Amino acid sequence: MQDGLLFGYPFKEVKQYSEFQIYFDEFRRTDKLIDKQMQSIGDKSKLEMQSLEKDKNLLDELERNLSSEEKRAKFLDNHKNGIIDMIKKYRPDFTEDAKRYIVQHRRITLRGFTYVSGNPTSNENSVFAQKVNDTFNLSGIDDFLKQATSE
């Protein structure tokens, strides 16, 4: 949290990250709960086993799509309802705010900065992005980078 505040990230985003990122990390480990349930079912219920396999596949696909923000955002958008259903099923202790954060959070990349936002279209994020752009323009960094890349 201190780093986010030190770099001037929007306070609400820093607070949400420190409060809810642990829930996303816990959700990613839901596969271990699914494995335990699969082992305890055995051959008893083919339908239940198929449901568990479907949930495990969704988690595996999530992991594969975390490599780029574009893939991550698209996956979370396309599977929002399935993810919420899994959270309700396997992580009933998660708060509504934590559930919302899991499906809405995105990485925001600005020049020189990357941070996670629970609401990437918020006014605070727009103001921060403008502040970063203004700093790059007014400090002369843009001109320096243009000159360095043209040589």
N, C-alpha and C positions, 0 to 999 in steps of 0.2 A: 504494500500500500504506500509505503514511504517513497519508493521510486516513482510511482505514478504521480504522486503529488509534487515531488521534486521536479519532474519534467513538465508539469503543468497540465497533465491530462485532465479532462473534465472530472470534477470531484465525484459526481454520481456514478460515473463509469468505474472509477477506481474503487469506490465503495462496493458496487455490485460485483466487480471481479473478485475482490477479497472475500466477499460474502458467499458468492454462488459458484465460483469456479470449482471448488471442491465437490459440489454436487455433480457437475459435468464429469469430473474425473471418476467419481463413484459410479455414475451411470455407465461409463465405459467399462467398468469392471463387473457389470451385471452378468457377463458371460460365465463367470465362476458360479453364480447362483443358478444359472440355467444348467450348467454341467452337473451340479449336485442334484437338481431335480430330475435330470435325464437318467442319472445313475439309479436314483431311487424308484423310478417308474418301471424300469426293465421292460418286460413285454406286456405289462398290464393294459396299457391304453395306447393304441396306435394313433388315435386322434390327438391325444394330449402330447405325445411325442412329436407329431408333426407340428403342432403349435410351438413347442419349445424350439424345434429346429428352425422354424420360420423366424422366431425372435433372435436366435443365435446368428442366423444369416444376416439379419438386419444390423446387428451390432458389428459383425465382420465387415459388412459393406461400409458402415460408418467409419471404421478404422482405415479402410482403404481410401476413403474420400477426405481424410484429414490433411492430406499432403499439400493441397493448394486451397486457398480461400474460395476460389470460384467453385471448385468441386464440393467443398464443405458446405457453402451456402446453398447451392443447388440441392444437395442431398438433404439438408435439414429442412428446406422449403418443401421438397417433394415427399418427405416422410414424416412430416410434423405430427399427424394423427397417430401413426404407428408408434412413434417415439413416446408420445404422451400416454398411449395405451400401455406400453411396456413399463413406463415409470409407475403408472398406477398399479400394475400387476406385480412388479418386482421391488419397487421402492416406494411403498405407500407412505412412508414417513417424510418424503420430500414435500416441501411447502409448494403452494401454487406459484409463488414468485420464483422458486428454484426451477420448477417445470418450465415456466415461461422463459427463463433465462437460457435453459438448455436448448430450446428450439429456436430462440431468437438471436442468441449471441453471434457476433461476427467479428472477424479481425478487420480492423481498419488500418490501412497503410497510407501514410502520408510521407512526404519527403523526409527521410531521416527518422521516422517514427512508425512503430506498429504497436497497436494496442487492441484490446478486446472490449467490445461494447455490447451491452444487453439490449440496446436500442440504437442501432447505427444511424437511423434517420432523425435522431433527436436534434433539437436546436443547439444544444450544448456541443454536440459533435461538429455541427456546421460552423459554429463560432470558432471552435478550436482549430478546425481545418483552415479557416480563413486566417487565423492568427499565425499558424505555421507558414502558410504561403506568403503572407505579408513579411514575416521575418526573413524568409529566404530572399524575397525581392529587395527589401530595404537594406539588408546587410551586405548585398553585393555577391552573395554566394551564387545566385543564378548566373550573373555575368561571368564569374570566375569559372563555373562549370561549363558554360557555353564556350569560353575561350579555351579551356583545357581540352575539351573534346574536339575542337576544330583544328588543333595543332597537330 
